[in-house]
Each structure stands twice: as C-alpha cells, then as structure tokens.
C-alpha cells in the first residue's frame, strides 16, 4: 500500500525527530522516548540513524 512504512522505518524516523528536537542530546532524547540511553545507542546503530549521511551530532560529543 502506498505511503505506508515499516515499523522499523517509523521507529527510525521518530528517533531522528526526537533527536532533532533536542539538538542531538541523546540523554534527553532517551528520557523523552522512555528508554535507557544505552538502548537508544543500540537502536541508533541498528536503525542506522547515526550514519555519515545524517551525522546527527550530540551535545555530548561537543565537550
């Protein structure tokens, strides 16, 4: 069906949207998503949210 995406794609998009709304702060994003920060990291790796094309920078890496 046109316009429908997989649950995995929806999850990736939602994580990216939350990260964007908190300027890449992964700790804050994890809190908003209701998951542990390490779980967020694993999801980002699995969903390829953090890749060279998107390169979402976190405030954590700016220190």
Residue, then its C-alpha position, 0 to 999 in steps of 0.5 A: x500500500x502506498x505511503x505506508x512504512x515499516x515499523x522499523x522505518x517509523x521507529x527510525x524516523x521518530x528517533x531522528x525527530x526526537x533527536x532533532x528536537x533536542x539538538x542531538x542530546x541523546x540523554x534527553x532524547x532517551x528520557x523523552x522516548x522512555x528508554x535507557x540511553x544505552x538502548x537508544x545507542x543500540x537502536x541508533x546503530x541498528x536503525x542506522x540513524x547515526x550514519x555519515x549521511x545524517x551525522x546527527x551530532x550530540x551535545x555530548x560529543x561537543x565537550 
